[in-house]
């Protein structure tokens, strides 16, 4: 039995929807359903009445819900206690950040923050979107930095978590410099000569953003999959090596664009804007965190007022 199965079950009990819970848990619906079935197999009893809509728990599911929630709470508390025994350097604030933001946005943003706010020791925990969101929910970090888009929002209870919009990030398609003059490699491509495509792996947040771009473009893109990776940095390396077209956040290619190594491969139809947001747990009252949050809140309010 895995802890994530219990967390999946509690989410399903709260939402009454496999699709909504799969979105909250940042997995595909088939994968989410398999995990619920795995929990049922481990228990030896059906937890969900799949003949009803909206989804309802069986009598066994109702009986199991309370103990499951209690077990999750106890395990999280035990892990927090164990982590509390590990030394943390001084008054360091712990940031949980998805890999792409950790490589691209976070270093420059932290440099600007230090100039305005002063030195603040920090520790970075990088992971996929699901893991870093879970880290905040479980109390394993002070701050969560992540992307947000209305089509795929990161669900956090606003009664418990407070968020700030720090920036807007644009996702665009890019080509390496050596292929800039080759019109066949510019979107949308043609059925006869599809564009070699470097794609994000399934269930990654940026894969969902790129799928949204392609769905909304108004015409089909003719792409031939050549490479797939969960990491934007890996796609960028393959892009620079001339292996195909890739969609990347602007902050990930700032230096490459300045050096003329990359070119945009399509017009505005093939772009998407998403927000970069910072979240904290309202219950976390560390003085260092509260001072930083007050500074950031004032900055955001000033920026919004200047628009």
Secondary structure, 3 states (H helix, E strand, C coil): CCHHHHHHHHHHHHHCCHHHHHHHCCCCHHHHHHHHHHHHHHHCCCCEECCCCCCEECHHHHHHHHHHHHHHHHHHHHHHHHHHCCCCCCCCEEEEEEHHHHHCHHHHHHHHHHHHHCCCCEEEEEECHHHHHHHHHCCCCCEEEEEEECCECCCCCCCCEEEEEEEEEEEEEEEEHHHCCCHHHCCCCCCCCCEEEEEECCCCHHHHHHHHHHHHCCCCCCEEEEEEECCHHHHHHHHHCCCCEEEEEHHHCHHHHHCCCEEECCCHHHCEEEEEEEEEECCCCCHHHHHHHHHHHHHHHHHHHHC
